[in-house]
Amino acid sequence: MIDHDALAADLEDFEEPEKKGPSNPREERIVAGFEEIQRFVEENGRAPEVGADRDIFERIYAIRLQQICKKQECRDTVQSLDHQGLMDVEEPDGEGDFEDIDHKALAAELADDLGDEDITELKHVKTSAEKKAAEQIANRDRCKDFEKFKPVFSAVQEELKSGVRETRPYKDDGTVVQGNFFILSGQKVYIADLSEEFINDFGHKDVRLRAIYDNGTEQDILRRSLQRALNKDPAARRITDPSVGPLFTGKHGDGDVASGTIYVLRSNSEFPFVEENRDVLHKIGVTGGDVKKRIANADKEATYLLAGVEIVATYELYNINAKKFEHLIHQFFDDARLGVEIKDRFGNPVTPKEWFMVPLSAIDELVEHLKDGALTDYRYNPETASLEKR
């Protein structure tokens, strides 16, 4: 007959010792500080050093490690965590106290590099929870092709100023897709690309994102990680897609209010450049009045290239902010804007800003995508003179 008590006693010798976590705030700080040192070792393959040519934070870690090794209480607290053998070194001479690591000891080592104010700011070690939250947005790389994205951020800023876009408090509705903009930790974030959806280790759907930041950095991050970071930031905002209200071209209801007309004009100027590009050079504008009255004196106004014009297309607007809409169109075709300077009838230099090297078919397509709400999925390519998927 099996003696269960004896068997249990024999098995106790093989049981893994119970792991004890930090029992008080002081031990939590010691463990948190030691874990930062361990991460440095994992990333660099060596222990931190205090040499004058070393990074400031490496020197902090090196001094912290020395102090932990000096004091038996600290050694006992982290010994079970030391899988890298950081405690298996000869203890340095002298006494030390973990509470003084980031102030007195660090001040002595780094007095030439930092003032007291900066050293004081480094006094507190983050807890594990704080570090995990910070790591979700900390690992960023320099964006090598940022020049491609810089105009995108500039355009968004202009659209925010004009009211075409707005910022709203972030709410975790699960929507993070390509083309979205957010504000996180005071920086604009653009979702430039995303991977195929997959199931993570916990059975949840996720995707990997390429997030571009307006400070010229980028990050390869999981959607769920970005959402957590946005939720933890009380100041996080979602930047809305361009919105100008409902657009109607032709049909409208009894309660709709007319708010203007998009007009597309073609110049009759005999200027050689205009003659060569007459079929693709168009002036795009919005007016709240009659288009024919608006262009009655075109040949006397520099904005019309001091020549007569013909109306090639109009689109009626209802329930819409006409100025916002005009700004949106001009921003969309900005890469194709005509940058020519002419003299007005008084001899003053003028640069008309509403002329674009855009075929009428592309303008028609822009209006159609505004109506179906899909314009944010497209961009204008001046090389092909057409709209293409982002």
Number of C-alpha atoms within 10 A of each C-alpha: 3 6 7 9 9 9 10 10 10 11 10 10 9 8 8 7 8 6 8 8 11 15 9 8 10 13 16 18 19 22 22 21 22 23 17 16 21 23 11 17 15 11 8 10 10 12 16 22 17 17 12 12 8 12 12 15 15 17 20 22 24 19 20 25 24 19 24 25 23 21 16 10 14 20 17 13 20 23 14 10 15 15 10 12 9 19 18 10 9 8 13 10 8 8 8 16 15 21 15 14 22 20 17 16 18 22 19 9 16 17 11 9 11 14 11 12 8 12 17 15 10 14 15 13 17 15 16 16 10 11 14 12 14 14 13 18 18 11 12 17 12 13 18 10 11 17 10 10 16 15 12 14 18 12 15 21 15 16 20 16 11 14 19 23 20 17 16 14 15 19 13 11 7 9 10 19 15 17 16 18 24 23 22 22 16 12 13 21 25 24 19 17 16 19 12 8 10 12 10 10 7 6 8 9 12 16 17 19 24 19 25 26 25 19 13 16 17 23 21 16 18 18 21 18 17 18 18 15 19 23 17 14 14 12 14 22 23 20 21 16 18 20 19 20 17 15 21 19 15 9 8 15 8 5 8 13 12 15 17 21 21 21 18 22 22 22 25 17 17 11 11 9 10 17 13 11 14 17 14 17 24 27 25 22 21 23 17 15 11 10 19 10 9 11 17 11 14 18 18 15 15 19 18 22 26 19 17 18 21 13 15 12 14 16 17 19 26 23 17 19 17 22 18 19 23 20 18 22 19 18 16 18 23 18 14 19 21 18 12 11 14 16 13 16 12 6 8 10 12 14 16 18 16 19 27 19 20 24 16 18 12 16 19 13 14 21 18 15 15 21 15 10 15 11 20 16 13 16 15 20 15 15 7 8 15 17 19 11 10 13
